Amino acid sequence: MKRKKNGFFTFIWSFMPGAAEMYMGFMKSGLSLMVLFFASIIIPSIARLEDVFLLLPVLVWFYAFFHARNLASCTEEVLQVMEDDFIWDYFSDGTKTRIGSPALRKWGAVILFVVGGSMLWTNMRNIITRFIPENIWQVIWPVFDDIPKVIIALLIIAIGFALIIGKKKEVKADES
């Protein structure tokens, strides 16, 4: 049940993304913030892209902290009226996210593909190092090390192009 709680504990819990929301009864909002925060740390580190997504966990943390503080400053009446939605629903076109929705399943599959591919690449690299002499491995290691980063960068560029093309199609459909 959503309700105003102890201000001190709400403040303490607001340092962990999503925890203050869950403490106040906003379970979907809190869970989605926790998932976003930990995914923004774990996925780039598994894919070895920490340098590219360095600020993402910081941005999610600040958003979660101030979201919790804004909820804590609401009156009891406002809290009762507020809906408990996933955080990404605030930024969507008004449709609610369902766990079985095709878009969520598609993005979940992409994330699993990237993480699984990165793990497979790391394990294959460890196996290959046992069969290649050390002097040869020193020469090919830099190439082996950068291939996952290149593949993920190409995947990000492809997603960007797909978003641009989709937006152009929307604009052309609106004009006609």
N, C-alpha and C positions, 0 to 999 in steps of 0.2 A: 504494500500500500504506500502510495506517495504521500509523504508528509515532511514538514520541516523538522529537522533533528538538531541535536546539540551543536552549537556553532563551532566549538573547539574541535570536536571530532570530525565535523564536516571539513574544517580547514586542514586538519592532519591528513584525512583521507584524500583530499584534493591533490596532494603531491603524487599520488599514484593514479595515472590516467584511468578513469572509469570507476574507481573505487568510491568516490564521493557520490557519484550518480547512483550507484547501486545501494549505497548506504541510505540515500533518500528515497529509494524505491523505484528508480528509473533503471530497470534491469537491462532492457534492450540497449538503451543509450550507453550505459556503463560497460556492458559486454562489448559493444562495437568499438568503443574507444580503447578498451584493453586490447582487443584483437588488432586494431590499427597500430597501436603503439608497439606491441611486441612483434607484429609482422614487419613493421618498418625497421626493426633492428635485426630480426632473425633472417628474413629473406635476403636482404643485401649481403649479410655476412656469409650465408651459405653460398650465394652466387658470387661471393668475393667482389662485391661492388660497393663496399662501404664508402670509398672515396667519391662515388657518383651520388649516392643517396645519403650523404653525411648529415644534412640538415633536416631530413624528413622526420626522424624521431623527435628532434627538438621542436619542430613545428607542431607535431601531434601532441607533444607534452604541453606546450603552451596553450594550444586550443583546448585541451582537456582541462587544464588548470582553470582557465578563465571561464569555461563553460560551467564548471562546478561552482565557481565563485558566483556567477550570475544566477544559477539555480538556488544557491544558498541565500541570496539576497531577495528572492521572491517571497511574497506573502503566502500564507497557507492557502488562501482562495485561488491565487494564480497557480500554485503547484497542483491543486486538484483539477484544474481545467486543462493543464498541459498534458499532451499525449506522450506516451513513452514509445519513441520510434528509434530505429537504428540511425546513427549519426549520418550515414550517407544518404538517408532519405531526406534530410534537410536540404541537400544540394541537388536533388534529382528534380525531374519534371512533374512531381506530384504523385507519382506512382509509388506504392509501398513495396519494399523489398520482401519477397517471400523466400524462404530457405530453398524451395524447389524451383525458383524462377529460372528461366533459361539464361538470362544475363549473368546471374550470380553463379550458375553452374559453369558457364563459359569462362568467366574470369577465374573461378576456382581451378578449372582445368588448366588454364594458362599458367597460373602460379605453380600448380603441382608439376607441370611439364618443365618449367624453368628450374625449380628446386631439384626435381628428380634428375634432370639432365646434368645439372651442376654436380650433384652427388655422384652420378655415374662417371662423369669426367674425372673427378678427383680420385675415385677408386681405380679407374682404368689407368690413370697416370701412375698411381702407386704400384700397380701390377707391372706396368711396362718398365718402370725403373729397375726392377729386379732382373730383367733380361737384357737390358742395354748396358754396355760398358760405361763406366763413369765419365771418361773423357768425351765420349759421343753425347752422353746425356747432358753434359755441361753446355754443349753447343745448341742442342734442340730444346732445352728447358725454357728459354724465354718465349719461344713460339708456342710451346705447349701451355705455358702459363697464361698467355693472353688470349687464346682461342675462346674460352667461355665468355670473357668480357666483350669480345668482338661480336659473338653470336647474340648476346643479350642486347648490346647496343643496336645491332641491326633489327632485332625484334622491337625495341622501343621506337626506332625510326619508322618501321612498318606500321606500328600502331598509330603513330603520329600522322602518317600519310592517310591511313584509313579514317581517322577522325576528321582530317581536313577534307577529304573527298566526301565523306558523309555530310559535313556541314555545307559544302558547295551544292550537293544534291538537295538539301533542305532549302537553301536560299533560292535555287532555281525552281523548286516546286512551289514556294511561296510567291515568286514573281509571276508565275503563270496562272 
